[in-house]
Amino acid sequence: MAEIKEECGVFGIYDLDGNDVTSSIYYGLTSLQHRGQEACGLAVSDTKGPIGNVKFHKDLGLVSEVLREDTLHKMSGDIGIGHVRYSTTGASVAENAQPLVLSYVKGSLALAHNGNLVNTGTLKWELIQSGAVFHTTTDSEVIAFHVARERVHTSCVEEAVLNTARKLQGAYGLVIMSPRKLIGVRDPYGLKPLCLGKRDNAYVLASESCALTSVGAEFIRDIEPGEMITISRKGVKSDRTLADTVKKRAHCVFEYIYFARGDSHIDGQSVYQSRLNMGRELYNETKYDADIVMSIPDSGTTAALGYARASGIPFAEGLVKNRYSGRTFIKPNQEERELAVRMKLNPLPHVVSGKRIVLIDDSIVRGTTSGIIVKMLKEAGAKEVYMCVSSPSIEYSCHYGIDTSVRKELIASTHTVDEIKDYIHADKLHYLSREGLCRAISNV
């Protein structure tokens, strides 16, 4: 899978005993690195110190590159938030890195956002007309400005956040730091994940449960769709009034197919188990007779294991991944894209030669990368390649925080399954049915 790109990851922690949380944010963000590799940052504050004394650092790059040891030594606080970014709105520039930190009449506000709004234009125009000046091109800054403006007219920051959330249309998982409170909000549909954990007397908010484990926190529960959690010296308070604004849930299924880390649990469902189940459902729908099952690493590996277990066909590693190669989707033409894929993946001829292969991946977007990989396997001697995809075909673009191609570039929107099979040079092609996908993640 090459052209669907990650969203973002958010993390927040408040240590009620006053211990420094900077290193915990670093480790939490490192465990969420799979959700965004373009930019990252953190903001911390000392709740016992002067109001508005927020220290923050953010930039383009990976967590280990941006949040270096010498930088972290200059920062300390008992409350803080962090963010890893993949841009779904706004350019890939340092100005758009998060958290966003504002100083205004009520003090300070820091915000980190995972998701994508569909009414950004309306909300931004409202602010521009009242004199707001924007420093980024993200919808996250629009959210932060609305919270700050609402705060001027409300008795507490929770009310300002709630009033702002009522205006938002789209997907969001938010962590917000005020001088004395840490707030988490999940959109009413539950499109974006957010969970709550606890370590000693510190409370943690994170996009995925794997980030809780990385800082030694115990998973308490998922934040409910439409729920706002406020953590303060008084403890944890929940507000579910937003949940009444919609009558159904609409979780992002790609969290289970691809986005989330395998050791996370989201809304009561093990991500790893759901991917194993997808592989099992693929076998039940295909019953292919083959010599080996293999994956396009790493996105299809767990589903491939599920297929192998269900079928009894041996799982084999027939492609070796170079984990230090660049991203294939930024290459300007087909020749360079093919070269980039060959730099990233290399077949093992002694494993694949003469074999009928069930090849598992999580999706086909444009089909270009899949075609290159099938070609490579056949050049290495594969007898036949049966492509299985652990998700239904992607026929429409997503506007809720997943960066897919425009619809005309989605191959399944303009081609039949047989046409796609021929295009990628596979001998067989099967997409997991919607019914099979629902069975695979039945706990949600």
C-alpha positions as CSV (number, residue, x, y, z in Angstrom):
1,M,0.0,0.0,0.0
2,A,1.5,3.3,-1.0
3,E,-0.8,6.2,-1.6
4,I,-3.1,6.4,1.5
5,K,-1.2,8.4,4.0
6,E,-1.4,8.5,7.8
7,E,-3.3,11.1,9.7
8,C,-1.8,12.5,12.9
9,G,-1.3,11.4,16.5
10,V,-2.0,13.4,19.6
11,F,-0.8,12.9,23.2
12,G,-1.4,14.7,26.5
13,I,-0.4,14.1,30.1
14,Y,-1.1,15.8,33.4
15,D,0.9,14.6,36.5
16,L,-1.1,15.7,39.5
17,D,1.9,15.1,41.8
18,G,3.8,17.8,39.9
19,N,6.4,15.5,38.3
20,D,8.0,16.5,34.9
21,V,6.2,15.0,31.9
22,T,8.5,16.1,29.1
23,S,10.2,12.7,28.6
24,S,6.8,11.0,28.8
25,I,5.5,13.1,25.9
26,Y,8.6,12.2,23.9
27,Y,8.1,8.5,24.4
28,G,4.4,8.8,23.8
29,L,5.0,10.6,20.5
30,T,7.7,8.1,19.5
31,S,5.1,5.3,19.8
32,L,2.7,7.3,17.6
33,Q,5.3,8.0,14.9
34,H,3.5,5.7,12.5
35,R,0.6,8.1,12.4
36,G,2.7,11.0,10.9
37,Q,6.4,11.5,9.9
38,E,6.3,15.0,8.5
39,A,6.5,17.1,11.7
40,C,6.1,16.9,15.4
41,G,6.3,19.0,18.5
42,L,5.4,19.3,22.2
43,A,4.3,22.0,24.6
44,V,4.7,21.9,28.4
45,S,3.7,24.1,31.3
46,D,4.1,24.2,35.1
47,T,0.7,24.5,36.7
48,K,2.4,25.8,39.9
49,G,4.2,28.6,38.0
50,P,3.0,31.8,36.4
51,I,0.0,31.5,34.1
52,G,1.0,31.5,30.4
53,N,4.5,30.2,30.9
54,V,4.4,27.6,28.1
55,K,7.5,26.2,26.6
56,F,7.2,24.5,23.3
57,H,9.3,23.2,20.4
58,K,8.2,21.9,17.0
59,D,9.6,21.4,13.5
60,L,9.6,19.3,10.4
61,G,11.0,15.8,11.0
62,L,10.7,12.7,13.0
63,V,10.4,12.8,16.8
64,S,14.0,11.7,17.3
65,E,15.2,14.4,15.0
66,V,13.1,17.3,16.3
67,L,12.9,16.6,20.0
68,R,16.6,16.1,20.7
69,E,18.0,15.6,24.1
70,D,19.5,19.1,24.4
71,T,16.1,20.6,23.5
72,L,14.2,18.5,26.0
73,H,16.6,19.5,28.8
74,K,15.4,23.1,28.5
75,M,11.8,22.2,28.9
76,S,9.9,21.0,32.0
77,G,6.4,21.0,33.3
78,D,3.8,18.8,35.0
79,I,1.2,19.2,32.1
80,G,1.8,19.0,28.4
81,I,0.7,17.9,25.0
82,G,2.4,16.6,21.8
83,H,1.6,15.9,18.2
84,V,3.0,14.0,15.2
85,R,1.8,15.2,11.8
86,Y,1.0,14.0,8.4
87,S,-0.7,16.9,6.5
88,T,-4.2,16.3,5.3
89,T,-4.9,20.1,5.2
90,G,-2.2,22.7,4.9
91,A,1.3,22.6,3.4
92,S,4.2,20.6,4.7
93,V,6.0,23.5,6.2
94,A,7.4,24.2,9.7
95,E,4.7,26.8,10.4
96,N,2.1,24.1,10.3
97,A,3.7,21.8,12.8
98,Q,1.8,21.3,16.1
99,P,1.0,21.9,18.9
100,L,-0.4,25.3,18.2
101,V,0.3,27.7,21.1
102,L,-1.7,30.9,21.6
103,S,-1.3,33.7,24.1
104,Y,-4.5,35.7,24.6
105,V,-6.4,37.7,27.2
106,K,-7.2,34.7,29.3
107,G,-3.6,33.4,29.4
108,S,-2.3,30.6,27.2
109,L,-3.7,27.8,25.1
110,A,-2.0,24.9,23.3
111,L,-3.9,22.5,21.0
112,A,-3.1,19.4,19.0
113,H,-5.5,17.9,16.4
114,N,-5.9,14.7,14.6
115,G,-8.5,14.8,11.8
116,N,-10.0,17.0,9.2
117,L,-12.9,19.5,9.2
118,V,-15.2,19.9,6.3
119,N,-16.5,23.4,7.3
120,T,-13.1,25.0,7.7
121,G,-13.8,27.7,5.1
122,T,-16.9,29.0,6.9
123,L,-15.3,29.0,10.3
124,K,-12.2,30.7,9.0
125,W,-14.1,33.4,7.1
126,E,-16.0,34.2,10.3
127,L,-12.7,34.8,12.1
128,I,-11.2,36.8,9.3
129,Q,-14.1,39.1,9.3
130,S,-13.5,39.9,12.9
131,G,-9.9,40.7,12.3
132,A,-8.1,37.4,13.0
133,V,-4.7,37.0,11.3
134,F,-3.6,33.4,10.6
135,H,-0.1,32.1,10.7
136,T,-0.7,28.6,9.4
137,T,-2.8,27.0,6.7
138,T,-4.3,24.3,8.9
139,D,-7.8,23.8,10.1
140,S,-6.3,23.2,13.6
141,E,-5.5,26.9,13.9
142,V,-9.1,27.7,13.1
143,I,-10.2,25.5,16.0
144,A,-7.7,27.1,18.4
145,F,-8.8,30.6,17.5
146,H,-12.5,29.7,18.0
147,V,-11.7,28.3,21.4
148,A,-9.8,31.4,22.4
149,R,-12.6,33.7,21.2
150,E,-15.2,31.7,23.0
151,R,-13.1,31.7,26.2
152,V,-13.4,35.5,26.4
153,H,-17.1,35.1,26.9
154,T,-17.3,32.0,29.1
155,S,-16.6,31.2,32.7
156,C,-14.3,28.3,32.1
157,V,-12.2,26.8,29.3
158,E,-14.3,23.6,29.1
159,E,-17.3,25.7,28.1
160,A,-15.3,27.5,25.4
161,V,-14.1,24.1,24.0
162,L,-17.6,22.7,24.1
163,N,-19.1,25.8,22.3
164,T,-16.4,25.5,19.7
165,A,-16.9,21.8,19.2
166,R,-20.6,22.4,18.5
167,K,-19.5,24.4,15.4
168,L,-17.1,21.8,14.1
169,Q,-18.2,19.5,11.2
170,G,-15.9,16.6,10.4
171,A,-13.4,14.4,12.2
172,Y,-11.4,15.4,15.2
173,G,-9.5,14.0,18.2
174,L,-8.3,17.0,20.2
175,V,-6.0,17.5,23.2
176,I,-6.0,21.0,24.6
177,M,-3.8,22.4,27.4
178,S,-4.8,25.4,29.4
179,P,-2.8,26.8,32.3
180,R,-4.4,24.4,34.8
181,K,-6.3,21.8,32.8
182,L,-5.9,19.1,30.1
183,I,-8.9,18.5,27.9
184,G,-9.6,15.8,25.3
185,V,-12.5,15.8,22.8
186,R,-13.6,13.2,20.3
187,D,-15.9,14.0,17.4
188,P,-19.6,12.9,17.8
189,Y,-19.3,10.2,15.2
190,G,-16.1,8.7,16.7
191,L,-14.3,8.9,13.4
192,K,-10.9,9.6,15.2
193,P,-9.7,7.5,18.1
194,L,-8.8,8.9,21.5
195,C,-8.3,7.0,24.8
196,L,-7.6,7.7,28.5
197,G,-4.9,6.1,30.7
198,K,-3.4,6.5,34.2
199,R,0.1,6.1,35.6
200,D,0.3,6.6,39.3
201,N,-1.3,10.0,39.8
202,A,-0.8,11.1,36.2
203,Y,-3.6,11.0,33.6
204,V,-2.8,10.4,29.9
205,L,-4.8,11.1,26.7
206,A,-3.6,9.5,23.4
207,S,-4.7,8.6,19.9
208,E,-3.9,5.0,20.5
209,S,-3.5,2.7,23.5
210,C,0.1,1.7,22.4
211,A,1.2,5.2,23.5
212,L,-0.1,4.5,27.0
213,T,1.9,1.3,27.2
214,S,5.0,3.1,26.1
215,V,4.9,5.5,29.2
216,G,3.9,2.8,31.7
217,A,0.3,4.0,31.9
218,E,-2.7,1.6,32.3
219,F,-5.5,1.8,29.8
220,I,-8.7,3.0,31.4
221,R,-11.1,3.4,28.5
222,D,-11.7,4.9,25.1
223,I,-13.1,8.4,25.1
224,E,-16.7,8.0,23.8
225,P,-17.8,9.6,20.5
226,G,-18.9,13.2,21.4
227,E,-17.3,13.1,24.8
228,M,-15.1,15.8,26.4
229,I,-12.8,14.8,29.2
230,T,-11.4,17.5,31.5
231,I,-8.4,16.6,33.8
232,S,-7.6,19.0,36.6
233,R,-6.5,19.0,40.2
234,K,-10.1,17.9,41.0
235,G,-9.6,14.8,39.0
236,V,-11.3,13.6,35.7
237,K,-14.7,15.0,34.6
238,S,-16.7,13.8,31.6
239,D,-19.2,15.8,29.5
240,R,-21.2,13.8,26.9
241,T,-23.6,16.6,25.6
242,L,-22.0,16.5,22.2
243,A,-22.9,12.8,21.8
244,D,-26.6,13.8,21.5
245,T,-25.9,15.8,18.3
246,V,-25.7,12.7,16.1
247,K,-27.7,9.4,16.1
248,K,-25.0,7.0,14.9
249,R,-21.3,6.2,15.0
250,A,-19.0,6.1,12.0
251,H,-15.6,4.9,13.0
252,C,-12.8,5.1,10.4
253,V,-12.3,1.5,9.3
254,F,-8.8,2.2,8.1
255,E,-7.6,2.5,11.7
256,Y,-8.1,-1.3,11.8
257,I,-7.0,-2.0,8.2
258,Y,-3.8,0.2,8.2
259,F,-3.4,3.3,10.3
260,A,-3.2,2.0,13.9
261,R,-0.3,0.1,15.3
262,G,-1.0,-3.6,15.7
263,D,-0.6,-3.6,19.5
264,S,-3.3,-1.0,20.0
265,H,-6.9,-1.6,21.0
266,I,-9.5,0.9,19.6
267,D,-13.1,0.9,20.8
268,G,-12.9,-2.6,22.3
269,Q,-11.3,-4.2,19.2
270,S,-7.7,-5.5,19.0
271,V,-6.1,-4.0,15.9
272,Y,-3.9,-7.1,15.5
273,Q,-6.8,-9.5,15.8
274,S,-8.9,-7.6,13.4
275,R,-6.1,-7.9,10.8
276,L,-5.8,-11.6,11.4
277,N,-9.5,-11.9,11.0
278,M,-9.3,-10.0,7.6
279,G,-6.9,-12.6,6.4
280,R,-9.2,-15.4,7.5
281,E,-12.1,-13.8,5.8
282,L,-10.1,-13.3,2.6
283,Y,-9.4,-17.1,2.6
284,N,-13.0,-17.9,3.2
285,E,-14.0,-15.8,0.2
286,T,-11.3,-17.1,-2.2
287,K,-10.1,-20.6,-1.2
288,Y,-7.1,-20.2,-3.5
289,D,-4.9,-23.2,-4.0
290,A,-1.3,-21.9,-3.8
291,D,2.2,-22.8,-2.6
292,I,2.9,-19.8,-0.3
293,V,1.2,-16.9,1.3
294,M,3.2,-13.6,1.5
295,S,2.6,-10.0,2.1
296,I,3.7,-6.6,0.9
297,P,5.5,-5.6,4.0
298,D,4.6,-4.3,6.4
299,S,1.0,-3.3,5.8
300,G,-0.3,-6.7,4.7
301,T,1.7,-8.9,7.0
302,T,-0.8,-9.6,9.8
303,A,-3.6,-10.3,7.3
304,A,-1.3,-12.6,5.4
305,L,-0.6,-14.5,8.6
306,G,-4.4,-14.8,9.0
307,Y,-4.8,-16.2,5.5
308,A,-2.0,-18.7,6.0
309,R,-3.5,-20.0,9.3
310,A,-6.9,-20.3,7.8
311,S,-5.7,-22.0,4.6
312,G,-2.9,-24.1,5.9
313,I,-0.7,-22.7,3.1
314,P,2.8,-21.8,4.5
315,F,3.5,-18.1,5.1
316,A,6.8,-17.0,3.5
317,E,8.8,-13.7,3.5
318,G,9.3,-13.3,-0.3
319,L,10.0,-9.5,-0.2
320,V,12.6,-7.8,1.9
321,K,11.9,-4.2,2.8
322,N,14.5,-1.5,3.0
323,R,13.3,0.6,5.9
324,Y,15.5,3.5,5.1
325,S,14.3,4.3,1.6
326,G,12.3,7.4,0.7
327,R,8.6,7.6,0.1
328,T,7.4,6.3,-3.2
329,F,4.4,8.6,-3.7
330,I,6.4,11.8,-4.1
331,K,8.3,10.6,-7.2
332,P,7.5,12.7,-10.3
333,N,7.1,10.1,-13.0
334,Q,6.5,6.4,-13.5
335,E,10.1,5.5,-14.2
336,E,11.4,7.1,-11.0
337,R,8.5,5.7,-9.0
338,E,9.3,2.2,-10.2
339,L,13.0,2.7,-9.3
340,A,11.9,3.9,-5.8
341,V,9.7,0.8,-5.3
342,R,12.7,-1.4,-6.3
343,M,14.9,0.4,-3.8
344,K,12.2,-0.1,-1.1
345,L,11.3,-3.8,-1.8
346,N,13.5,-6.6,-3.1
347,P,12.2,-10.1,-3.9
348,L,13.9,-13.3,-2.8
349,P,14.1,-15.5,-5.9
350,H,14.9,-18.7,-4.0
351,V,11.6,-18.2,-2.0
352,V,9.3,-17.2,-4.9
353,S,10.7,-18.9,-7.9
354,G,8.3,-21.5,-9.4
355,K,5.7,-20.7,-6.7
356,R,2.0,-19.9,-6.9
357,I,1.8,-16.9,-4.5
358,V,-1.1,-15.5,-2.6
359,L,0.1,-11.9,-2.2
360,I,-1.7,-9.8,0.6
361,D,-1.8,-6.0,0.8
362,D,-4.2,-3.7,2.7
363,S,-5.4,-1.7,-0.3
364,I,-4.9,-0.7,-3.9
365,V,-5.2,3.0,-4.6
366,R,-3.8,4.0,-8.0
367,G,-2.5,0.5,-8.8
368,T,0.9,1.7,-9.9
369,T,2.9,0.3,-6.9
370,S,1.0,-3.0,-6.9
371,G,1.8,-3.5,-10.6
372,I,5.5,-2.9,-10.0
373,I,5.6,-5.4,-7.2
374,V,3.8,-8.1,-9.1
375,K,6.2,-7.5,-12.0
376,M,9.2,-7.8,-9.7
377,L,7.9,-11.1,-8.3
378,K,7.4,-12.6,-11.8
379,E,10.8,-11.4,-12.9
380,A,12.1,-13.3,-9.8
381,G,10.5,-16.5,-11.1
382,A,7.0,-16.5,-9.5
383,K,4.8,-18.8,-11.4
384,E,1.5,-17.1,-10.6
385,V,0.5,-14.2,-8.3
386,Y,-2.9,-14.1,-6.7
387,M,-3.5,-10.6,-5.3
388,C,-5.7,-10.3,-2.2
389,V,-6.6,-7.0,-0.6
390,S,-7.7,-6.9,3.0
391,S,-10.2,-4.0,2.4
392,P,-13.0,-3.4,-0.1
393,S,-12.1,-1.4,-3.2
394,I,-11.5,2.3,-2.7
395,E,-13.9,4.1,-5.1
396,Y,-14.3,7.5,-3.4
397,S,-12.0,10.1,-1.8
398,C,-12.2,10.7,1.9
399,H,-12.6,14.1,3.4
400,Y,-12.4,13.2,7.1
401,G,-8.6,13.0,7.7
402,I,-7.3,10.4,5.3
403,D,-5.2,11.7,2.4
404,T,-6.4,9.8,-0.6
405,S,-6.1,10.7,-4.2
406,V,-8.8,12.7,-6.0
407,R,-11.5,10.3,-7.2
408,K,-10.4,10.2,-10.8
409,E,-7.0,8.8,-9.6
410,L,-8.6,6.0,-7.6
411,I,-8.3,3.1,-10.0
412,A,-11.4,1.3,-8.6
413,S,-13.5,4.3,-9.4
414,T,-13.0,3.9,-13.1
415,H,-12.0,0.2,-13.6
416,T,-13.6,-3.2,-12.9
417,V,-11.8,-5.8,-10.8
418,D,-10.8,-7.7,-14.0
419,E,-9.5,-4.5,-15.5
420,I,-7.4,-3.8,-12.4
421,K,-6.2,-7.4,-12.3
422,D,-4.9,-7.0,-15.9
423,Y,-3.4,-3.5,-15.1
424,I,-1.3,-4.8,-12.2
425,H,-0.4,-8.1,-14.1
426,A,-1.9,-10.3,-11.4
427,D,-3.3,-13.7,-12.3
428,K,-6.2,-13.3,-9.9
429,L,-7.4,-10.3,-7.8
430,H,-9.8,-10.3,-4.9
431,Y,-10.9,-7.5,-2.6
432,L,-12.3,-8.3,0.8
433,S,-16.1,-7.8,0.8
434,R,-17.7,-5.3,3.1
435,E,-19.5,-8.1,4.8
436,G,-16.2,-9.9,5.4
437,L,-14.7,-6.6,6.8
438,C,-17.6,-6.2,9.2
439,R,-17.1,-9.7,10.4
440,A,-13.4,-9.1,10.9
441,I,-14.0,-6.1,13.3
442,S,-17.3,-7.3,14.7
443,N,-16.6,-5.9,18.2
444,V,-17.0,-2.3,17.0
